[in-house]
Amino acid sequence: MTARPISDVELAGQPAAYWTGVAYEALIAFTRARQAEKGYTQPQFWLLRNLSANDISPDGRGMTLAELQAAMVSYIRPEDDLVAEAEVLLERGWLTRDSENRLWLTEEGEQARVDLARNAPAIRAALHDGIDDTDYVTTVKVLQRLIRNAGGMVV
């Protein structure tokens, strides 16, 4: 079945929440599939990033899973299991756990974080294929305005 073309007038009347939801799910699924092809998950990458003094962590200190969950609250998904994801990283030697149940990034984990980050430009390029940077910036600005109009905060 082929969807009929939607006119610009019809598109203008459609709810942004529908399209942003569809876009969010498609973008997350695409990103996670590309990461899985490389042997890691998005939550694993976030754990490494949140524990790295060279990335999100302000000081590189260890954190408990509860602290990590709180740090990731704005982007972690309900189906993400940080306990299971951390166990994988512990088994790989990318994290260690101390006597206070704090997770710490190892040297191998830091190198893995750097290596995994190299995948991001290719994922971005695939998602942005055929989209001019000017159009992308306009889209983001429109989304930011929608967020502010809805009473949300734009960081």
Backbone as CSV, one residue per row, in Angstrom:
resi,resn,N_x,N_y,N_z,CA_x,CA_y,CA_z,C_x,C_y,C_z
1,MET,0.844,-1.174,0.000,0.000,0.000,0.000,0.892,1.241,0.000
2,THR,0.601,2.180,-0.858,1.356,3.411,-0.958,0.569,4.530,-0.303
3,ALA,1.231,5.288,0.551,0.568,6.423,1.190,0.389,7.532,0.172
4,ARG,-0.729,8.196,0.242,-0.954,9.303,-0.686,-0.124,10.497,-0.241
5,PRO,0.327,11.297,-1.176,1.098,12.489,-0.807,0.254,13.433,0.033
6,ILE,0.890,14.061,0.983,0.205,15.018,1.847,0.654,16.412,1.425
7,SER,-0.311,17.278,1.202,0.014,18.642,0.773,0.625,19.427,1.935
8,ASP,1.303,20.513,1.589,1.883,21.375,2.622,0.794,21.932,3.535
9,VAL,-0.366,22.245,2.973,-1.481,22.768,3.776,-1.921,21.709,4.791
10,GLU,-2.039,20.453,4.333,-2.412,19.371,5.254,-1.332,19.150,6.314
11,LEU,-0.068,19.157,5.893,1.028,18.986,6.854,1.010,20.062,7.916
12,ALA,0.744,21.297,7.514,0.729,22.413,8.457,-0.324,22.223,9.540
13,GLY,-1.363,21.488,9.243,-2.429,21.264,10.216,-2.241,20.032,11.078
14,GLN,-1.205,19.263,10.819,-0.997,18.034,11.586,-0.301,18.340,12.915
15,PRO,-0.558,17.521,13.926,0.027,17.776,15.242,1.532,17.487,15.282
16,ALA,2.282,18.454,15.787,3.730,18.300,15.926,4.073,17.133,16.834
17,ALA,3.265,16.911,17.869,3.557,15.830,18.816,3.582,14.477,18.114
18,TYR,2.698,14.274,17.154,2.705,13.015,16.415,4.031,12.852,15.676
19,TRP,4.412,13.871,14.905,5.611,13.762,14.081,6.889,13.717,14.919
20,THR,6.930,14.451,16.009,8.132,14.388,16.856,8.236,13.025,17.515
21,GLY,7.102,12.442,17.874,7.119,11.090,18.458,7.591,10.043,17.466
22,VAL,7.078,10.119,16.233,7.499,9.182,15.192,8.987,9.356,14.912
23,ALA,9.424,10.613,14.820,10.838,10.886,14.552,11.707,10.354,15.686
24,TYR,11.320,10.615,16.916,12.097,10.158,18.076,12.287,8.645,18.041
25,GLU,11.204,7.907,17.866,11.294,6.449,17.857,12.164,5.950,16.709
26,ALA,12.007,6.539,15.529,12.799,6.107,14.371,14.278,6.418,14.565
27,LEU,14.590,7.600,15.079,15.988,7.996,15.278,16.659,7.146,16.343
28,ILE,15.954,6.884,17.438,16.513,6.035,18.503,16.735,4.622,17.978
29,ALA,15.751,4.075,17.269,15.882,2.713,16.738,17.060,2.625,15.771
30,PHE,17.209,3.601,14.898,18.310,3.606,13.935,19.648,3.672,14.667
31,THR,19.767,4.610,15.588,21.016,4.792,16.332,21.374,3.534,17.096
32,ARG,20.415,2.961,17.796,20.686,1.766,18.601,21.035,0.564,17.720
33,ALA,20.433,0.470,16.563,20.768,-0.634,15.648,22.205,-0.499,15.154
34,ARG,22.622,0.715,14.812,24.006,0.920,14.358,24.992,0.615,15.493
35,GLN,24.654,1.005,16.707,25.522,0.711,17.843,25.584,-0.792,18.096
36,ALA,24.469,-1.469,18.001,24.439,-2.918,18.209,25.309,-3.634,17.178
37,GLU,25.312,-3.123,15.947,26.177,-3.697,14.910,27.651,-3.615,15.308
38,LYS,27.989,-2.634,16.124,29.374,-2.436,16.581,29.645,-3.120,17.918
39,GLY,28.618,-3.767,18.482,28.817,-4.567,19.690,28.596,-3.864,21.017
40,TYR,27.859,-2.786,21.011,27.567,-2.110,22.267,26.164,-1.515,22.215
41,THR,25.691,-1.063,23.380,24.367,-0.457,23.459,24.501,1.017,23.821
42,GLN,23.456,1.756,23.524,23.449,3.174,23.867,23.596,3.369,25.378
43,PRO,22.869,2.624,26.229,23.061,2.790,27.670,24.493,2.462,28.132
44,GLN,25.138,1.492,27.525,26.529,1.203,27.882,27.418,2.406,27.570
45,PHE,27.208,3.005,26.405,27.985,4.178,26.022,27.724,5.326,26.998
46,TRP,26.462,5.506,27.386,26.130,6.563,28.346,26.798,6.320,29.700
47,LEU,26.845,5.065,30.135,27.534,4.762,31.396,29.004,5.174,31.316
48,LEU,29.659,4.796,30.241,31.067,5.169,30.064,31.225,6.685,30.047
49,ARG,30.360,7.358,29.333,30.449,8.822,29.225,30.224,9.496,30.575
50,ASN,29.255,9.003,31.333,28.939,9.620,32.615,29.998,9.369,33.678
51,LEU,30.855,8.395,33.455,31.923,8.100,34.411,33.275,8.651,33.970
52,SER,33.346,9.234,32.802,34.617,9.729,32.266,34.825,11.202,32.589
53,ALA,35.964,11.505,33.210,36.344,12.899,33.462,36.607,13.634,32.151
54,ASN,36.797,12.894,31.072,37.045,13.492,29.761,35.764,13.682,28.959
55,ASP,34.621,13.444,29.607,33.348,13.562,28.895,32.325,14.236,29.807
56,ILE,31.296,13.526,30.235,30.204,14.139,30.998,30.552,14.340,32.474
57,SER,31.266,13.409,33.077,31.579,13.504,34.505,32.460,14.727,34.776
58,PRO,32.082,15.520,35.778,32.908,16.697,36.081,34.247,16.349,36.724
59,ASP,34.305,15.181,37.381,35.518,14.853,38.135,36.006,13.420,37.964
60,GLY,35.279,12.584,37.231,35.692,11.210,37.006,35.533,10.305,38.213
61,ARG,34.847,10.788,39.245,34.639,9.971,40.429,33.621,8.866,40.149
62,GLY,33.741,7.802,40.905,32.806,6.707,40.773,31.408,7.117,41.186
63,MET,30.434,6.393,40.665,29.035,6.672,40.975,28.298,5.361,41.178
64,THR,27.287,5.393,42.025,26.422,4.234,42.191,25.460,4.176,41.000
65,LEU,24.824,3.038,40.834,23.834,2.923,39.759,22.685,3.905,39.964
66,ALA,22.296,4.133,41.212,21.229,5.106,41.479,21.669,6.511,41.060
67,GLU,22.913,6.855,41.338,23.427,8.166,40.928,23.500,8.274,39.401
68,LEU,23.913,7.206,38.758,23.970,7.200,37.294,22.568,7.307,36.696
69,GLN,21.627,6.581,37.268,20.233,6.652,36.804,19.730,8.082,36.927
70,ALA,20.013,8.736,38.044,19.575,10.119,38.243,20.251,11.056,37.241
71,ALA,21.523,10.813,36.959,22.259,11.655,36.018,21.706,11.519,34.603
72,MET,21.135,10.359,34.288,20.654,10.085,32.937,19.135,10.212,32.806
73,VAL,18.489,10.732,33.826,17.032,10.728,33.864,16.391,11.398,32.646
74,SER,17.048,12.374,32.056,16.416,13.081,30.933,16.517,12.320,29.612
75,TYR,17.329,11.263,29.553,17.459,10.552,28.276,17.418,9.035,28.373
76,ILE,17.425,8.480,29.553,17.321,7.021,29.691,15.892,6.612,29.320
77,ARG,15.767,5.484,28.687,14.440,4.998,28.290,13.938,3.987,29.322
78,PRO,12.627,3.837,29.444,12.065,2.918,30.451,12.584,1.482,30.315
79,GLU,12.848,1.032,29.092,13.302,-0.343,28.897,14.797,-0.529,29.164
80,ASP,15.529,0.554,29.384,16.966,0.443,29.633,17.220,-0.077,31.046
81,ASP,18.012,-1.120,31.143,18.341,-1.768,32.410,19.805,-1.482,32.737
82,LEU,20.048,-0.435,33.510,21.421,-0.045,33.808,22.166,-1.100,34.607
83,VAL,21.461,-1.867,35.422,22.117,-2.939,36.184,22.725,-3.949,35.210
84,ALA,21.930,-4.422,34.265,22.413,-5.402,33.285,23.493,-4.801,32.391
85,GLU,23.308,-3.557,31.977,24.287,-2.908,31.099,25.624,-2.736,31.828
86,ALA,25.573,-2.356,33.092,26.799,-2.195,33.878,27.504,-3.532,34.050
87,GLU,26.750,-4.602,34.237,27.356,-5.929,34.395,28.177,-6.307,33.160
88,VAL,27.652,-5.998,31.986,28.384,-6.277,30.749,29.709,-5.513,30.743
89,LEU,29.651,-4.245,31.144,30.868,-3.417,31.155,31.853,-3.882,32.224
90,LEU,31.344,-4.377,33.328,32.216,-4.951,34.362,32.910,-6.199,33.833
91,GLU,32.154,-7.061,33.141,32.724,-8.284,32.564,33.775,-7.975,31.505
92,ARG,33.590,-6.903,30.763,34.554,-6.509,29.734,35.801,-5.850,30.331
93,GLY,35.723,-5.507,31.612,36.836,-4.821,32.249,36.850,-3.327,31.988
94,TRP,35.740,-2.785,31.510,35.655,-1.357,31.219,35.241,-0.570,32.455
95,LEU,34.643,-1.259,33.424,34.275,-0.660,34.706,34.772,-1.557,35.824
96,THR,34.958,-0.964,36.994,35.195,-1.720,38.227,34.175,-1.232,39.245
97,ARG,33.990,-2.026,40.299,33.053,-1.658,41.376,33.824,-1.680,42.682
98,ASP,33.664,-0.632,43.479,34.355,-0.591,44.763,33.457,-1.135,45.880
99,SER,33.959,-1.110,47.109,33.242,-1.682,48.252,31.971,-0.908,48.595
100,GLU,31.839,0.318,48.074,30.630,1.118,48.312,29.662,1.062,47.125
101,ASN,29.875,0.074,46.258,29.035,-0.138,45.066,29.097,1.006,44.068
102,ARG,30.191,1.746,44.086,30.403,2.788,43.088,31.093,2.158,41.881
103,LEU,30.643,2.559,40.710,31.267,2.104,39.474,32.318,3.128,39.065
104,TRP,33.449,2.607,38.599,34.564,3.446,38.168,34.979,3.028,36.765
105,LEU,35.339,3.992,35.977,35.824,3.746,34.631,37.281,3.303,34.695
106,THR,37.600,2.214,34.000,38.982,1.747,33.919,39.674,2.413,32.730
107,GLU,40.995,2.234,32.637,41.719,2.750,31.469,41.176,2.123,30.187
108,GLU,40.868,0.812,30.257,40.289,0.129,29.090,38.916,0.708,28.756
109,GLY,38.151,1.048,29.787,36.838,1.651,29.574,36.929,3.023,28.944
110,GLU,37.922,3.797,29.372,38.120,5.118,28.765,38.502,4.979,27.301
111,GLN,39.376,4.025,26.995,39.745,3.807,25.596,38.541,3.334,24.791
112,ALA,37.721,2.476,25.392,36.507,2.020,24.705,35.578,3.199,24.439
113,ARG,35.425,4.099,25.406,34.577,5.278,25.225,35.065,6.106,24.035
114,VAL,36.356,6.322,23.965,36.939,7.080,22.859,36.673,6.353,21.534
115,ASP,36.903,5.043,21.516,36.694,4.261,20.296,35.224,4.269,19.863
116,LEU,34.324,4.080,20.822,32.895,4.049,20.504,32.402,5.406,20.021
117,ALA,32.954,6.475,20.558,32.548,7.818,20.140,32.857,8.059,18.663
118,ARG,33.802,7.341,18.133,34.153,7.496,16.713,33.031,7.026,15.781
119,ASN,32.070,6.288,16.311,30.940,5.832,15.496,29.900,6.931,15.278
120,ALA,29.873,7.921,16.154,28.829,8.949,16.109,28.801,9.734,14.794
121,PRO,29.937,10.165,14.242,29.853,10.932,12.986,29.199,10.157,11.834
122,ALA,29.448,8.864,11.738,28.839,8.081,10.659,27.333,7.937,10.874
123,ILE,26.926,7.766,12.116,25.493,7.673,12.417,24.824,9.002,12.078
124,ARG,25.440,10.090,12.511,24.885,11.419,12.215,24.811,11.635,10.700
125,ALA,25.865,11.290,9.978,25.887,11.494,8.529,24.756,10.721,7.851
126,ALA,24.529,9.499,8.285,23.453,8.701,7.691,22.086,9.332,7.973
127,LEU,21.896,9.807,9.183,20.618,10.425,9.538,20.404,11.767,8.838
128,HIS,21.465,12.480,8.585,21.371,13.811,7.972,21.488,13.776,6.448
129,ASP,21.579,12.590,5.872,21.711,12.471,4.419,20.557,13.192,3.726
130,GLY,20.896,14.077,2.812,19.884,14.799,2.057,19.272,15.977,2.791
131,ILE,19.769,16.291,3.971,19.242,17.410,4.756,20.326,18.485,4.834
132,ASP,20.026,19.622,4.285,20.943,20.754,4.331,21.058,21.240,5.788
133,ASP,22.260,21.659,6.190,22.455,22.147,7.555,21.527,23.311,7.887
134,THR,21.257,24.164,6.915,20.349,25.295,7.138,18.948,24.791,7.476
135,ASP,18.485,23.793,6.746,17.162,23.215,7.023,17.148,22.556,8.397
136,TYR,18.227,21.883,8.720,18.307,21.220,10.028,18.233,22.258,11.156
137,VAL,19.009,23.334,11.020,19.003,24.388,12.048,17.609,24.999,12.167
138,THR,16.960,25.246,11.047,15.598,25.787,11.078,14.662,24.832,11.804
139,THR,14.781,23.551,11.524,13.934,22.545,12.179,14.153,22.550,13.687
140,VAL,15.399,22.577,14.104,15.692,22.585,15.541,15.140,23.850,16.194
141,LYS,15.288,24.984,15.538,14.752,26.231,16.091,13.233,26.184,16.211
142,VAL,12.575,25.599,15.215,11.123,25.443,15.282,10.750,24.539,16.457
143,LEU,11.464,23.440,16.609,11.185,22.540,17.733,11.411,23.241,19.076
144,GLN,12.471,24.031,19.166,12.727,24.774,20.400,11.589,25.746,20.696
145,ARG,11.079,26.391,19.668,9.962,27.314,19.861,8.711,26.568,20.310
146,LEU,8.447,25.421,19.704,7.309,24.603,20.132,7.447,24.218,21.593
147,ILE,8.655,23.862,22.001,8.902,23.485,23.402,8.615,24.666,24.319
148,ARG,9.143,25.837,23.968,8.886,27.024,24.797,7.400,27.360,24.814
149,ASN,6.729,27.263,23.659,5.292,27.551,23.597,4.493,26.601,24.481
150,ALA,5.004,25.383,24.652,4.328,24.392,25.492,4.699,24.526,26.965
151,GLY,5.534,25.531,27.269,5.924,25.752,28.670,7.149,24.999,29.086
152,GLY,7.809,24.362,28.137,9.026,23.616,28.450,10.249,24.513,28.426
153,MET,11.340,23.943,28.871,12.601,24.686,28.884,13.518,24.155,27.807
154,VAL,14.176,25.076,27.133,15.166,24.723,26.125,16.522,25.024,26.739
155,VAL,17.360,24.021,26.784,18.673,24.188,27.391,19.626,24.787,26.394
